[in-house]
């Protein structure tokens, strides 16, 4: 790291290590704080319906904390009123302390006045949902009249449209899931009063969200910061001067497409706390969910790690390059391979595996063994291996 009178300069390697530490993947994990501490640190954990080894929101604490019991993960998210679900990077679990920060988004829904679904009797349907939740407490969609009219999954019932609209606008909150089903409560029943009654204007919401994104990313461009909670670039630019983040220059990032058009220097921005101490410590060796916040921004992933990753779950099978649910392999602070996993009984199956270097074979074996143990498998089978010369040493390590 070098300094100049005007702008702090970071090497690309230093920026990468800062990002890893900010995401909880470099240094000793905070096991005492556990899953809830991890959630507060990241500020947002993405949800997704796909479940291969486990669902993505389970894989994210596993990547940072190791083999945390899956029931313990669910309990950490969905009990005790510590978190809620809302629209952040996508549908995400958020620490309940962030409830006031999304007031700006709730207001935008109210101003728009509708969801993409239309309701025939919106006012009456919403009033009925509120009355039922007030009288009976937290309820599933099935308790509110069912989710569908009987057609395709998007053919929602009037009650489903109403409760989702109320969730968007903050009248209702999802602070629990049961078997992947949302449990709806009135916000007044589930959000602590001091948070529910905290009214922040848009500028305060955005300033704090940009600061939180900067802390979670460590060092980031304006577009990185915008992507974290899906803000607009103009919102980020307006919030940056009072966010507490400081401008830095990162070697190799200067020509990034993430630079804001028209800005001659377009620096990155860093959390001052991330610059206060050298980013060093134990590197985590693990498989990452494609929806992990370390890599969910594909452009940033290429810039920080020199690694191209695409989710191919929605790509026709014959067009896939690396597999259905390809999980990048993190080892030594770098992305060194890809695994497309599956489960067959008590066997973890690596359907397709590729490594960027043969030196990562040991890390691959370690990650596969740990993942297998975590999901209750006692064997690992590797099917398609991009370099068959690695099969014998890999299998030897797996069977050790």
N, C-alpha and C positions, 0 to 999 in steps of 0.2 A: 504494500500500500504506500502511495506517495501523496504528497500534498502540494497544493499550489495556493497562491494568495487568494484565489477566487473560488475554486471548486475542488473538493476532495475527489481524488481519483482512486478507483478500486480496480484491481485486476479482475478478469473474468472468473478466475479460480476463487478469489476471495468472495466475490458476489455469490457464486454458487454455494459456498460454505455458509455464508450468512443466510441464504434462502433455506438451506437444509436445517440449520439450527432454529430459525424462526418457525419452521413447520414441525419441530419436535423430532427430527430424524438425525440429528447430530448432537452428541452429548448424552449424558445419563438421563433416561426418561424419568419424569416426575410421577413415580408410582403412587405416592401418597395422595396426590391430587386425583389420580386415576382418570377415568373416562370423562368425568365432568370437568376436570382441570384441562384435559386435552381440548374439549369442546370450547371452553372459554379462551384458550390460547388460539385456536384456529378461527373462532368466531362464526363458523359455518361448516356443517357437514352435510354433503349432498346425499339425498335419498334416491334410490332407483329400484325399479321392480325386478330387475334381473338378479337371480340368485344362482351362482355356480358353486363356488366354495362356500360362500355366505353372501348376504346382501352387502352392498357397498358401505353402508353406515356402520356395519360390524367390522369390515376389513380395515377401515381407517384407524380406529384405535388399536386393532391388532398390529398394524404396521408400525405403530409408534411404541406400544407398551408390551408387545409380545402376546403370549397366549392368555389373554384375558378371557375368562369364561363368557361364552356368548349370552347366557342368561344375565350375567352381571352387566354386560354392555347394554342390553335392552332395559334393564332396571335403571341404569344410570341415566339413560335418556328419558324414560317414560314414567318415572315415579318421583314423587316428592316435589313436583312443580318446579324443577330446575331448568326446564327447556320447553320450547314450543316449536311448531313447524310453520314455516312461512316461505314466501318467495324471496330468495336471496340470489345466489348464483343460479339456482334452479329451485325446486322444492327441497328445502334444507331443514335440518335440525339446527336450532339457534339457542344459545344460552338465554334464559328468560330476561337477563339484564339488558338484552338488546331490544326488548319490546318497544321502548320509546323511540328507538332509532329508525324504526320502519314506519313511523307515523306519516312521513312524506309519501310513502308508497300507498298506504291505506287511503290517504287523501286523494291521490290520483285516481284510484278506483272509484271513489265516491263521485269525483268530478266527471269521470267518464260516464257513470250512471248505468252501466250494463256489463255483463260478462260476454264471452263469445256465444254462450247459450242464451236464448231468449226465454223469458217467463211470460205466461199468459196473464197470471194474476200475481204479479211480483209482490205488491204491498201486502196482500192477504197471506201469501205463502210465507213470507219472511216473518210476519207477525205470529203466525202459527208455530213456526220453528222456535222463535224466541220464547213464546209462552210455554211450549213443551219442555224446553231446556231449563227454564226457570222453575218449573214445577217438579221436574223429575231428575234434574242434574245431568251429568255427562251421558251421552247417548251415541250409539253407532248409527250409520245411515239406515240400517235395517230397522232400527227403532223409530226412525223418523219417516217411514213410508217406503223405504227401498231406494236403490240407486238408479234403476233403469226402468224404462217403460216396457221392456221386453225384447227390444231389438239389439243392435250392436252395442258395444261397450260405451260408445259416445252418445247413445240415445238416452240421455239422462232423464230421470223423472223430475217433476216440478220441485219436489222437496229437496232433491240432491242439488239442483241448480241453486235453489234458495240458500241452502246451508253453506255451499261453497262461496256464494256471493257475500254472505255474512262473514265468512272467514276472511275473504279478501279485504273487506272493509273494516275488520277489527271488532265487530260485534261478537263474533264467535272465534274461538281459538281451538286448535288441535294441540293439546299438551300430552297426548298419550296415543299410542297405537297398540292394538291388540291383534296379533296375527296378521300384521300388515294392514289392518283396517283402522281408519281414523276414528278416534273418539272425539266428539265435539262437545265443548262446554261454552257457556257464555264467558266472555273475557272477564267480566266482573267476578266470576266464580273461580277462575283459574290463575289470573295474573295478580301478583301482589299489589295491594292498593297503592303503595308508594310509586310503583312503576306504571300502573294503569293511569294514575292521575298526573304523571309527568308529561307535560305538554311541551314538546320541542318544535320550533319552527323548522322549515325545510333546511335552512342554512345550517342549523345546529345538527340536525340529523345527518346531513351529508358530510359535514366536517368530522363528526365522530366516526362515521363509517369509513371515510377515507383514512383516518388515523388508524382504525382497527385493521383495515386491509394492509396498510403499510407495515404494521407490527407483525401481522401474520405472514407476510411475504418477505420481510426483512429489507429487501431492496427491489424496486419495481419501477417500470415506466408508467406513464399516465394511463396507457391502455391496460396494463396489468392491473392497476388499481381499480379501473372502471369495471373490468371483467369480474373481479372477485365477488362483488355484490350486484353485478349487472347495472351499474350506474352509467350515465351518459358522460362522454368525455368532457363536455362543457361543465357538468356538475363537478367533476373531479378538479378541473382547472380552477374553478371558482373557490373550491374548498381548500385547496392546497396551502395557500398562504397562512392560514390559521390552523392547519392540521397538526403542526408540530413536526412534520417530516422535513428532512433537509435535503437539498439537491446534491447529487454526486454524479460523477462521470464514471462509467464502467467501460473498460477497454473492450473493444469488440462489439459494444452495443450501439456505437455511434450511428451506424447505418441501418439500424433495426427498423423494420416497417412499423414498429410500435411507436416511433417518434411522432409527435403531434405535428401535422402539417403547418408550415409557416413559422415554426420555432427554430431559430438558428442554432441553438445549443442543445435543446431538447434533452436535458439531463434526466437521469433516473432520480428516484427519490428513496431515501432510506430512513428507517426508524433510528433515531439517535441512540437508543438503548442497544441496537444491534451493532453499532459502531464502537461502543464503549469498551468492549472486550473482544479479544481474538476469538474467532469462531473455530473451536477445536473440540475434540473429544471423541467418544466412541461412535463409529458409524453403524447404523442399523442395516442389517442384511435382510431383505424381505421382498415379497411380491406386493405390488401396489395395485389397488383398484384403479381401473381407468377413470373413475370419478374422484380420485384422491385430489385434494386441493393442491398438492405439490405439482401435479401434472395436468389438471383439468383444462388449463389454457394451453392448447397445443402449440401456439406460436411461441409463447414464453418457454415451454419445454424445449423446443428446438434451440432457442437462443441460449438458455441457461445450461442445458445438458448436451447440446449437439445431437439430439435424439428425436427421431420422427416417430410419433405414435398416433394411431387412429383407432377408434372403436369401430369394429367391423360387425357388430351384432346385427345391425340393420342392413348390412351389405349382403346381396345374394351369395349363397355358399360358394358357388363356383368362381366368384370374383374375389374372395377373401385371400389376403396374402399371409397373414399371421394367425388368423383364427377368430372364433366367435367372440370370446371375452378375453382378449389378450391382456395379460398383466405384465407390466414392465418389471424387470428384476433390478432392484436397487442394491448396490454393494460398493463399499468404499467411497460413498458419496457420489457415485456415478450410476447412470442407467446402462447396464451392461448386457441386457438380454430381454427376451420375451418368452412368456409361457402361456399357452392356451389350456386352462385346466378343466377338468371334469371329475365327477365322482362316480364310481361303480361299486356299490356296496361299501366295503371298508378299504377300498383301493382309491387312492388319488391318482388320476390319470392325467399325465401331461401329454395332451393330444398333439401338440406342436411346440417345439422348442427351438429357439435360435439364440446364439450368443454373439456379442460383438468382438469377443476375444476368448481364446481357449483358456486363458488364465482365470476366467470366471466360472470354470467348471465346479470348483469347490464351493463357491458362493451359491451356485444353482442347487447343488445337492443339499446344502444347509437350509436354503429357503424352502425347498420341496419337503424335506423331512419335517421341518417345524410346522409348515402349513398342514401337512397330513395329520400330524398329532393333534393340532388345534381343532380340526373338524372331525376328529374321531376315526381317522383312517390309520391302519397299521401297515400299509404297503404303498409303494409308489411304482407306477409303471410309466415309462417314457415311450411314446409311440413314434411320432415323426421327429427326427433330430436333424437339424440342418447340416451338421457335420458328423457323419457316422464314425469318424475316427475318435470322437469323444465319448462314444457309447461305453466302451469297456471301462475307462477311468471313472465315468459318471456312475455306472452301475456298481462299481466297487465302492465308491463313496456312499452311495445310497444304502448299500447292504452292510456297511461297516457297523 
